[in-house]
């Protein structure tokens, strides 16, 4: 049995951290044991003849030795345990550690949560919150303070989880990740489906079975990750980051099958929610809890109540798509034929209009050409010759138009209607000008 304070006070020479010596209780058995021990000690020499640390002023121990001894005794004597109380004086140090106290009606106890132990705690508590904590009772030797090193914490009810969810929700809303306008539509005919989930869970089997039935030739890529427990959030973020580097998935399903409400912690983690929102492809969240909404459900482009429903949302039924394509093809053929008929009608009307316009234009041009030909004919020298006139030309072909161009006895050619007549100038008689009145 571990020693109590009274035992330590009665035997001031007992070594620090050693087991408590037996007390000399009254009774035959205790007396015989005491006498036997006394005889043994007498025959072998007293065990307490040598100086003991702290047994006298000359062997006084230092404060650090005492506090370290107390720390060792506490940690050996008291196993890690759950403690209930109310949080007061909570302080988050800049080095990441949490310091606070637990109290009840009559006492209080200092507590510390190292930064490395905070991963298992949903959220930091608020002052006045009633919690139960799990930790190791120890002593901080530097100050000699007894404290509880906490490694797990739960609020009475779901207080810590509720606080964590509210803070995460507020951070996501502040950054616009919950806005409806940022939701992307799922692709109509995806060629590659990526699934982020546990490779050993039933959720993956359901997704693959439904997707294969709806689209037999669809390419399915599985990115394995834990979906619950310590480290699951980090693995989900890493899986989404690998998908982003690959960049060939047309749609991504992230989720898990059914389970307890406490198993949804990874999908309520702010890091996972932001990784889902930043995914390069449209995302479908399928956590498998229809009555519970996770942070991943809120930021994903589409939320499905179950993994099977997620596969139905992400993968269209190809038979229906083929039927729609056939109907659309027939409609396109009908529309094309109607447009061709309408174009032919318009082309015929345009051709008739063009032909009529060309004929009218030709007639007008022919009339103008005939009129011009008539005028040219009237002005033609041949027409003048046909009316009995003649043209005199010298040997060089120059027209002789006045009497000064002729010389007596000079030869010239006389062009008439049907030929040329050689002539010689016999006489020249100028025409007298008319008298002016």
C-alpha angles and dihedrals in degrees: 000000000000116000122258128217093260093055091052091051095048093051105042093170095060111119119254113265093006125128116273116262117242115265121233098247118182116258139087095268094046091046094050090047091049093048091047091050090046092051090048092049091047093051095046098036126259115299089213099055091096118078112267121210108259094010094112140009090264092056097040113152126227122254092248091053091051095048092047090050091049090049091053093047092049095049092048096043099044120049121208108285145170117262127192124211150111122284116239135168094017113187128178107207121215089244089064099255123127122223125188143128134247118217142176131182096298111017146027136207131203116238135191131193112196116218090245091058097051097085092084094051116085096213140344112270127244125233111273095026116136109229143163116224134191120215152121121275109230142145130251099226096199093066100016091239121152109225142166116240102215121208101166134029136184130180121225099267116353097315099130094044091047091051091048092050093048092051093047091047092051092049092050092046091049090055093048096246092130096052112123092220092066092060112112124215117246115251115265096223111016118194097194128035120194120201121198109195144098112305090216099051130099090237092073092049091051094048094048093045094051094042093050091049093050098040114015096185096046115127111235122196120190118205106194120222139150113256101197140025132043113335095017094114092053092049092050090052091048091050092052090047091054090050090052092053091049093047100184101105115107095197133009129211117198122181151085141240129264125307145130121315090248090061093069095076095107092054091050092052112117092222092057092046091053091047090053091049091050095049113129093225131051111276135217118201114211109172094157097234109107094183095047124070117204130195089254089057090054098049099037119099090238133016122211124189094221138016090252091053089049091056090050091051095046099040120050121213103262093207089060091046091051090051090049090049091051091050091046090049092052090048091050091051091050092047091048092050092049091049091048091051091048091048091050091052092049090046092052092050091047090049093051091048090048093049093049091047091048092051092049091047090049092051092050092048092046091052091050090047092051091049091049091047090052092051092047091049090052090053095042117116088224090060089051091051090049089059091059103272125129135204122222118211131178125226092279091054095250114145115248105217106159134044090249088067091064128075124193110266093011116138121231139162122251114207113205134171098285105022152332124292122199111226141176125216108249099171139351121221114178118213110248113235117243117262114256112236 
